[in-house]
Amino acid sequence: MHELVGALRSYAWGSRTALAQLCGRPVPSAHPEAELWFGAHPADPAQVRVNGRTESLLELVASDPQRQLGAVAPEFGGRLPFLLKILAAEEPLSLQAHPSADQARAGFERENLQHVPLDSPMRNYRDDSHKPELIVALSRFEALAGFREPRRTVALLRALEVPELTPYAELLAAQPDSSGLRTLFTTWITLPQAMLASILPKVLDGCVHYLADGHSDSAADEFTPEMRTVLELAEAYPGDAGVLAVLLLNRITLEPGQGLFLDAGNLHAYLHGVGVEIMANSDNVLRGGLTPKHVDVPELLRVLDFEPLELPIVKPEPVGEYSFRYRTPATEFALRRFELDAGAAPTSIPRTGPGILLCTDGSVRLLQGSDELRITPGGAAWISAADINIRAQALGGPAQLFCACVGGQ
Ligand SMILES: [Zn+2]
């Protein structure tokens, strides 16, 4: 059991207050702080404190995968299979999806054969892994994820009262399934710039009118968050086809503690909020817009899953007295949240293989035999597979702790 220091990532969409506040640093921070990475990703590994010196977790794992990862080492090629983050979105992230395992393997090989450098901004596939991801909200968390049930989308398009949208609404009404969604999304995301420039302002006017009308019956108000989001995205990314495309997506608000699971092919965009995110250790992102980064629409269209999706919210399942499990099909990771009571006896932290413990509230004492480690919000511990009987206890007041480990338990 060793202290683990996260790697802070600064992206334009990050927050100057959220991560600094959580970690107890002065606000505002000098740069927008987007993500704090706890993992062994080659791009930015976390640092382990061992006997007073600091070492990268990537090197520690590589130096002795058998001891650090235990029995799961061969299955994941001697690498830590997950990456844990705290994410703080002040501004929306790009409209994106992640490939399946097969698509990632094929895409990685294809771009290698085309000699696209691994660090090129044009590169879609930076590794050969899929990237299922789960985010658990720490604050209220706003996102777009998965295609909305098509009949509701038809209702939304009609509610905009924009004549130019009528043919599209009719197209989807005539084929309210994944084929209709594929046709409509493909049409919109590839719309010629001139047509986009003519239709987008009308859609935005439609949103403004919808919001200004102050509908008296609640049913007519049902798309208020959707319309607001379209206007916000259009302001940040004027003229972007992604603004039209988000009319087709579920608009989701997670309450603190709720999770959102994104499997391969699920089109999504995080909008605002702070959360703990865990994913397979991969960087494979296909973007469709709402970003200054590399966008590859044809490749995105190849990996997208157009099946309409119920809201992909993962409810926390209570397990025992203090812990909540987030059930997903991922084999690379599993995530549990512990709400530790002040004054309670140390509780044991079950896990499969290696683990990372991350404190997000209060102060936590971790115990292993006679060893003790204290962590506060933004602080973490690396637990190798060889470390057994780890227990945790809140110090001074209630505390929140996340435990990331390998999936399949
Ligand atoms: Zn994503």
Residues whose N, C-alpha, C, O or C-beta is under 5 A from the ligand:
A	BS01	ZN	none
